[in-house]
Amino acid sequence: MKRQKIDNAYIREVIQCLMRGIIIFLLSMGIIVSGDREGLLSLLITNQLPFSEIFAMFTFLFSGIYIWYYTCKGARVMRRRLQIWIGYTRAVVLTTFVIMAHQYF
């Protein structure tokens, strides 16, 4: 019985962290897309990119890493519904990174 409570608390913590990461991920992606600038990498190298867009890019990168870390951490728990949700989350994060890299870099 005690093991079940620990597992439920662990699952709840992982889900809460994933939700926070997804919110930050979506907000930073929204800022990047609303700026709608192409050639961000060249502007970053030449120091002509404003701080707000640099911050949004780093937030996007780190929130993606944060989400990926907690999906790996949550994958250790063998709960079918959680595993499916984690798989979908990973697919969305990876697809978004590829699309954003292709579009803006």
N, C-alpha and C positions, 0 to 999 in steps of 0.2 A: 504493500500500500504506500509506503513512504517513497519508494522508487517512482511510482506513478506521479506523485506530486512534484518530485524534482523534475521529471521529464516534462510535465505540463508547464512548469515555470520556465524551463529552458526553452521550450517551444514558443511560449508567449514572448520571451525576451527576444528570440531570433526574429519573430514576426514583427514585433515593434521596431526593432532596428532596421529591418528591411523596409518597412513603411516609411520611416524617417528618411532613409537613403533614397527611396523612390521619389519622395516629395522634393528633396533637394536636387536630385537628378533631373526631374522634370522642370523645376524652376530654372536651373542653370541652362538647360536645353532651350527653354523658352526665351531666355535673355539672348542666347547666341543666335537663335533663329530670328528673333525680332530685330536684331542688329542687321541681319541679312547682308553680311559683308563677305566678299569672296577674297581669296588670297590672304587669309588671316595669318598663315605661317610666314609669308614674306613680310607682312607688316610687323609681325612679332620680331623677326630677325633684324629689321631695320629700325626698331624702336619707334615706330609711328603708330602703334596700336594703343588706344586709350586703356587706362588701368581697369576700367569697368569691364571691358571685353576680355582682358587677360585674366582677371579674377573669375569671370564666368567660365572661361575655358579650363582653368585649374579646378574650379569647383565641379565642373562636369566630369573631369578626369578622376578626381578623388572620390566623388560620389559613386561613380561607376565601380571603382576599386572597392569601396566600402560595401556596395551591394553584392559584388562578386564574393567578397570575403564572408559575408553573412550567409550567402547561399551555400558556400562550401561548409560553413559551420552547421547550417541547418540540414545539410544533406546527410549528416551523420545520424540523424534521428530517422528511424525507419517507420515513418507514418506515410501512408499512401497519398492522402490529400496534400500533405505538406510537400512531398516529393514532386507531385505534379505541379503545384504552385511554384516551387523553386525552379523546375525545368522551364516553365513559361517565363518566369522572371529573367532567367539567364538568357533565354532566346531573345527577349525584348531588349535587354541591355546590350548584348552582342550585336544585334541588328542595328540598333540605334548608333552604336559606336562606328560601325562600318559606314552607315549612311552619312553621319556627320563628318567622318574623315574624308569620304569621297566628295561630299558637297563643298566643304569649307577648306580642306587642305589639299 
